[in-house]
Amino acid sequence: MAKSQDAKKTTKKEPLKTPKEKKEAKRDKKNASKRD
């Protein structure tokens, strides 16, 4: 639980640096949900 909270904090504090990263993250999520 603490680990996930830590990860959330880091994500909030440090936004995605580039639009490319954002796009890739989005695609990653899509692929993950598709695989499930």
Backbone hydrogen bonds in HBPLUS format (Angstrom, degrees):
<---DONOR---> <-ACCEPTOR-->    atom                        ^
c    i                          cat <-CA-CA->   ^        H-A-AA   ^      H-
h    n   atom  resd res      DA  || num        DHA   H-A  angle D-A-AA Bond
n    s   type  num  typ     dist DA aas  dist angle  dist       angle   num
A0005-GLN N   A0001-MET O   3.05 MM   4  6.37 161.0  2.09 153.2 158.7     1
A0006-ASP N   A0002-ALA O   2.92 MM   4  6.16 154.9  1.99 148.1 154.9     2
A0007-ALA N   A0003-LYS O   2.95 MM   4  6.29 159.7  1.99 154.5 159.7     3
A0008-LYS N   A0004-SER O   2.93 MM   4  6.19 158.2  1.98 149.4 155.3     4
A0009-LYS N   A0005-GLN O   2.96 MM   4  6.24 159.2  2.00 150.1 155.4     5
A0010-THR N   A0006-ASP O   3.00 MM   4  6.32 164.1  2.03 154.6 158.1     6
A0011-THR N   A0007-ALA O   2.94 MM   4  6.18 161.1  1.98 152.5 157.7     7
A0012-LYS N   A0008-LYS O   2.91 MM   4  6.15 160.4  1.95 153.6 158.9     8
A0013-LYS N   A0009-LYS O   2.85 MM   4  6.04 164.4  1.87 155.8 160.4     9
A0014-GLU N   A0010-THR O   2.88 MM   4  5.95 162.5  1.91 151.6 156.3    10
A0021-GLU N   A0018-THR O   2.99 MM   3  5.26 118.3  2.38 102.0 116.1    11
A0022-LYS N   A0018-THR O   3.13 MM   4  6.54 155.8  2.19 148.2 155.2    12
A0023-LYS N   A0019-PRO O   2.84 MM   4  6.13 160.4  1.88 152.2 157.0    13
A0024-GLU N   A0020-LYS O   2.90 MM   4  6.18 164.7  1.92 153.7 157.7    14
A0025-ALA N   A0021-GLU O   2.84 MM   4  6.05 156.7  1.89 150.4 157.0    15
A0026-LYS N   A0022-LYS O   2.93 MM   4  6.20 157.7  1.98 150.4 156.4    16
A0027-ARG N   A0023-LYS O   2.90 MM   4  6.21 163.6  1.93 154.2 158.6    17
A0028-ASP N   A0024-GLU O   2.82 MM   4  6.00 153.6  1.89 146.5 154.5    18
A0029-LYS N   A0025-ALA O   2.97 MM   4  6.27 157.3  2.02 149.0 153.9    19
A0030-LYS N   A0026-LYS O   3.02 MM   4  6.36 161.4  2.05 152.6 157.4    20
A0031-ASN N   A0027-ARG O   2.92 MM   4  6.20 167.0  1.94 155.7 158.6    21
A0032-ALA N   A0028-ASP O   2.90 MM   4  6.12 157.5  1.95 150.8 157.6    22
A0033-SER N   A0029-LYS O   2.94 MM   4  6.22 164.6  1.96 156.8 159.7    23
A0034-LYS N   A0030-LYS O   2.93 MM   4  6.13 151.1  2.01 147.9 156.9    24
A0035-ARG N   A0031-ASN O   2.93 MM   4  6.12 153.9  2.00 148.8 155.1    25
A0036-ASP N   A0032-ALA O   3.10 MM   4  6.33 149.9  2.19 146.3 154.2    26
